[in-house]
């Protein structure tokens, strides 16, 4: 009998993902100008965002087309192959397996079976229902509050609920040590969602029925479809652990060459009795391929009788590559609201503005839309958080392009120093600054100008480019060149709430600058800042 063999394809993916996350985390703490997006290609977030988009016509949180496409790719992988994300990519699944092997080594890990196993399987469907429901109703990813992965890699970001996240991390670590894949089997909402798509005919049937009833005017809330999918998938998991149709690819066993050595059964991370089945249809099978690699008899275990061991890995690479390419080729609007007369929408003009740093999530997009609703002649908006872009529909007979542009702008008065007196003499520099527009630019310019103790404050007015007036002490050392170099610097340091330093890239360009021939008193400056 040959010794156990490793599965190099799966190990490569697992180590690559863990290594990438470690690299991103280390670089985050060592490189001030690096801000990793740990959920850039999160398929679970993408599916939640897609659900929110179908129900509310808005994306959840700061989700982009990349996450949505990866969510669709996840569904395709489940239907075609199996739950490869769980076995090859998911860092929680990887950590759970590794911790479980430690528990197995010390003979402290237990595999739950029977009634307890069937009852505990309901937890992941309950958590899935809660997660999707609150995500859709709030357009914010509820999973961020408890997701052990997100909490760990972000250092407990502000979106994380400390109590919920610590409890989830404890379940992953302690649960995996004592109980086989406790989180993955019984708690993980993505595991429940994956099973819904694994029972693909169920998903198509219930979703089709819901769509038909809605089409014929029967108003049924999305919550009922969600509840039906969760309950039906759980029932099928209890009543028929063997999946009859999907996925299309399955592990098959050649009974003529099999010696019933049981090595495959012992090697299965899910504790599936592979050695007793001609075709592995168990709902927990995620096509990890470990059983094929440990089998001592050549070609006894295969994929659909003839498939090679590397096939799942190749399919995964191809689909992920396709997903990344497609995800970068278009952008889904975070919100798309049109409050004008739909019959005249084709007659509306459109205006687009990019580089708005304050368009960064669902909340800021909603605030922008509410602001534009008050502008006469504006009929609707779409926002794109990935590129910080807005698209505005407006009636050209009521408002022109320049006025729409002006309606976005917020003029400001920023006093860097206060309490000036009548004896203080203040100089003024008038600038036209390009690439300066949204409220974030006000904050960044304030940080820049604070670097020179002679600068007292500034005001901004709408113009193309924006007009900035910078007030300084009446000192001969402050020249036009001094101000220009200061404003056009490429980076500024921002101190975060946790006292960490963040480098912000700037791209301001001073088009015109001239020093006013007049000076004003400190009291006049105070009045202008009111």
N, C-alpha and C positions, 0 to 999 in steps of 0.2 A: 504494500500500500504506500502510495506516494504521500509526502508531507503536504500540509496545507500550503496553497499558493496564494499570493496576493493578487488583487485586481488592479493592475497598474493604471488603467484608464480612469477609474474612479478616484484612486489615490491622487493622481495628477490634478484632477479638478479640485478635489478637497484641499490639497496643500496650496494650490494656486489661489483659491479664494481666500483661505485663511492668511496666506502670505500677503496678498494684496491689501487686505484689511489692516494687517499689522503695519505694513508700509505706510498706508494712508494715515493711520493714527500717529505713528512716530513723526511723520513729516508735518502733520498738523501742529504738533507741539514744538517742532524745531524750525519750521519755516513760517515766518510771520505773514507771508503773502500767499499761503496755500490754504484753501478752504475746501476740503473734500465734501462731495455730495454722496453720502452713504446710501441714499435711496434713489440714486440717479436711474437705475434700471430695475427697481423693485417691482416684480410682477404682481404681487398682492396689492400694493398701493395702486398700481395701474388698473386692476380689475375693479377695485373700490371706486376709483375716480371715474371709470367708465360707467359704473352703475349710477353714480351721482349725475353724470352727464345725461344719461338717458332719462332719469327721473326729473332732474331740476334744470337741465340745459346748462349746467355749470360743472367745472371740474373741482374735485376736492383739493383743498389746500393749494400747494404749489406744484401739483402734478403736471407733467408735460406729455407730449405725444410719445416720447421715448418710453415712459413707464406704461402707457396704454398699449403700445405695440408689444412690449415685453409681456404684458398680461395676456394679450391675444396669443402670443407665441407659447406661453405657458399652457393655455387651453389646448392649442394644437398638439403640443408634445404629449399631454395627458391622453388625448383621444387617439393619437397615432401610435405612441410608444408606451408610455406609462408616466408615473410621477417622478420623472428624472430629476426635476428640480430638487425634490426632497432627498434623493439618494446621491446626486452628484454635486449640487451647488449649495444648498441651504447650509449656512454656517451653524445654525442651531442643531440641525440634524447631524452634522459632522461631530460637533462637540458632544452631543448626546451619545453617539456611538462610542466615541473614545472614552468617555467617562464610564459608559456601560461595560466596556471591556475591562476597565480597572475593577469595577464591582464584581465582574465574572471571575477575575483572577483571584480575588479574595473570597470567592464563593458566597457573595452577599447579594447578588442580583437575582431577582425573582421574576418569572414570567406569569403575569396574571391571566387567568383563564376562566371559563364558565360564566356564571351570572355576574360576577364582579366585573369581568372584562366587558361584557355587553352593556352593563349599566354605565360604566365609566366612559364608554365611547360616545355617549350623548353629550358630554361636556363640551367637546370641540364644536358641535353643531349649535349649542346654546351660545357659546362665545362668538361663533361666526355670525349668528343672528344679531346679537348685541352690537358687534363691531360694525357690520354693514348698515344696520339701522341708524346708529348714531352718526356714521359717516355721511350717509345720504341726507339725513335731516339737518345736519350742521355744515355740510360741505368742508369738513375738517377731518383728517384721518384719525379716527378714534383709536386705531391700533397703536399709534405712537405713545399712548398713555401707558401701555403695559408691555409692549413688544420688548422682550429681553435683548434681542439683537440691537435694536435702535437705541435703547438705553445704554448698552455697553459701549457701542462705538462712538456715541456722541457725548459720553461722559455725563449722562442724565441731563439732556437738553431741556429747555424750558417747557417743551410740549409734553414731557414725561411726567407721569404721576409717580412720585418716589415710592410710595407704599405699594402700588400695583406693580411697578417694574421690579422692585426688590423681591416681591413675592413670586413673580414670574421667573426671575433668575434663580431663585431658590428651588423652584419646581424643576427647572431644567437640570441643575447640578445635583441636588439631592435625589430628585425623582429618578434621574437616569442611572445613578449609582445603585439604587436599590431595586428599581423596577424597569424592565426592558422598555426603552424608548417611551418613557412615561409622557413627556411633553408631546412628542410626535403622534403617538397613538390616541391620546385622550384629551389633550388640551389645545393643540395648535389649530387655529381657525383656518389657516391655509390648507392644512390636511383635510379638514371638512370640505372646504371649497373644491379641493382636488378630487375628492370622492364624488361630489355632485357632478363634475364634468367627466369623471370616469364612468358614471352611470349616465352616459351621454343621451341615450334615448329618453330617459326620465327628464333631463334638462330640456331637451327639444320639445317633448310633449307638453310639459307644464308651462314653459315659456310661450309656446305656440298657442295654447289655450288662453293664456292671459292676454296675449296680443290680439287674438280674435275677439275676445269679449270686449276689450277696450275699443277695438275698431268699430264694433257695432253699438257703441255708446254706453256700455255698461261700465260705470266708473268703479274700478277696483284699485285700492291703494297698493302700492308696490310692496308694502309690508306683508300682504297676504301671499304674494308670489314667493317672497323670501322665506316665509314660514313654511309654505308648502314644500319648497325645495329642500329645506333642512330636515323636515319631518320625514319626507319620502326617502331621502338619501339614507337617513339613519335607519329607517325601517328595512330598506334593502340591505344595508350592512348587517343587520341582525338576522334577517330571514334568509338571505342568500349571499354568504360571504364570497362564493364563487361568482365572478363577473362573466356573463355569458358572451357578450359581443365585444365591448371595448375594454382595453385598447386593442388595436389590431395586431400588435406584436406581443407574443407571450413566450415564456420559457417552456420548452417541451422536453420530455424525457423519453429516450428510446428504451423501452422495456426489455428488448432483446439483448442489449449490451449492458444494461444496468446490473450491477452486482449487489444492490441494496446495502451498500456499505454505510449509508446514513451520513456520510461526510457533508453532503450538500445541505441536509437538514440542520446539522449542527452549525454550519457556517452561515446560515441565513440570518441576517441582522433582525429580521422580523419574526423569527422562530416559526416560519412556515414549514410544514412537513413536505418538503419538495420530493423526497424519496418515495412518497406514496401516491404521487399524482402524475398522470400522463401529460397533462397540460396545466401549468400553474395559472389559475384564474383568481386566486385569493385577492381580495380588495386591498390588502396591505402590501402586496408585491409592487415594488417601485422599480423593477428592472435594474437593480444595482449590478447584477451579473456575478456576484461573489460565488454563487453556487456553481456556475459554469467553470470558473477558474480553479475551484478546488476539486472538481470531479476528476478522479484518476483514470477514467475510461474515456478515450478519445471520442468526441462527437456524440457522447451519450446525452449530455445536456446541451441544447442549442436554442436559438430563437426561431420559432416557427419551423422547427425540424432542421433547417439548413442555415439559419442566420449565424454570422460570426460574432465572436465575443466583443469586438470593437464597434459593432453596428450602433448601439445606443449612444456611444460617445461621439461618433461621426455625425449622427442625426442631430445631436444636441449642438455641436459646433456649427453645423450648417444653419440651423434655425436661429440660433442666437446671432450669428453674423447677419442673416437676413433681417432680423428684428432691429439690430443696431442701425443698419443702412436705411431701412424704411423709417425708423423712428426719427432720424435726423433729416429726413427729406420733406417733412411737413410739420405744421404746428396746429394743435387743436386749441381753440380759444378757452381760456379759463372761465370766462363768462361771455355770453352773447345775448344781450338784451335789446329788444326793439319795442319801443313804446309808442311809436308813431302809427299812422294808418298803413296797414300792410298792403293795401291796394295801390298805394303810391310809392312803395319802397323802391321800385325800379327807377323812379324819377329823382331819388335823392342823390346828392353828391357824397363822396367819402373823403375823409381826411385821415392820414396815418401819421403817427408820431412815434419814433423809436427812442430808445435810450432813457426811458422814464424809470429811474431806479426804484421809485416808490410803487411801481406795479410789480409786486413780488409774490402775491398769494391771492387766495380767494377773498380774504377780508379787505385787502387794499384795493382789489379790483371792484368790489362792491361799493366801497366808499367813493371811488372815482365815478362809477356809474350813477350813484345818487347825486353827486355834485353836478354831473352833466345833465341830469334830468331837469335841473333848474334853469338851464340855459335855453332861452327861446330859440326855436328853430332846429335844435338838436333832436334827432328822432331815435337814436339808438347807439350802443357802443359794443365793441368786442375788445377783450384784453387778452394779451399773450404774455404770460409771465416768463416764459423761457427767453424771449428776446426783449422783454420790458417794452412791449409795443402796444399801442391802442389804435383801434380803428373806429372812426366816428362817422355816423350817417347824419347828414344835415340837409335842410331845405335851403337851396341857394337863393330862393326868393325872400327868405327871412333873415339869413345870416351868411356872411361871406367867409372864405377860408381863413383870412387873417383874424377875424373875430373868433372863429372856432379855436384857432391857435392861441389867441389871447385868453380865452375862457379856461384853458388848461393851466395857464401860468398863475402862480400865487406870489404877488409882490411882498417883500419883507423889509423890516427895519431891525437891524441887529446892533445893539449897543454892546461893544466888547468892554468898554470902560464907562463907568457911570460917575455921577456926582461932580461934573466939571463946573467951574465957576465963571463969572463974567470976565475975569482976568486971563483965562485960558484962551489961546489963539489956535484955531483949528483950520487946517488946510484941506482942500478937497481935490480928489483925482477922479475924473470922469472916464469910464471905460466902456467899451462894447466887447462883451465876452461871448465867444462861441462855445457850444456844448454845455451850457449852463441853463438848466430849465426847471427841474423838479425840486421838491422840498429837501431831498437828500443833498442836493448841490449846495443849498444854503448851509447845512450842517458842516459839510466838508470845507467850504470856503471859510467858514468861521474858524475851523481848526487851523487852516492855512494862515489866516491873517493874525491869529493869536501868537504866532511864532515871532512876530515883530512887536516889541513893546510900545512902539510909537503909534501903532494903528489903534484908533478909538472905536471904529464901527463901520458899518456899510449899509446901504439901501439898494434895493433892486427894483427896476421898473420894466414893464414889458416893452420890448422892441425886438427887431431882428437884425443882429444878435441882441441879446438882453443887455440893457443898460445898467451898469453898476457904478455907484458913487461910493468911493472909499474915503473915509475921514481920518486924518492923521494929525498928530501934533505938528505945529508949525516949526519944523526943523529942517534945516538945509540938507541934512544927510538923507532925507527921504526924497528920492527922485522918481521919475517916471520909470526908469530902468529898474529901480529897486522893487517897485510895485509889480511891474510886469513879470520879472523873474520869480517873484513870490507866488503870484497867481498861477503861473504856468508850470510850477514844479510838478513832477510826474507822480509823486506819492505823498501821502500824509499818514501819520500814525494815529490810530484811533484806540482809545482805551476802553475795553469792554467792561461789562458789569462784574466779571470775575477777575478784573485787573490784568487780564491778558492783553497783549498789544497786537493790533491788527493793522496791516498795511493796506491802505485803500489806493487803488490806481486812479489817477486823475487824468483828464484830457482837456482841460480848459485852454482856450486859445484867445489871447488878447488881440482883437482886431484893430481897435483904436484906443489910445490912451493919451490924455492931456491933463495937465495940472491947471486947475482954475486960477485965474488971476486974483480972485477974491478970497478972503479969509472970513471966518465967522467966529463968534465968541463961543465959549463953552456953554453958556445958557441957551444960545440958539441951537447948538448941537443937541442939547438935552431935549429941546422942544421938537426937533425934527425926528427924534427917536421915539417919541410918544405914539 
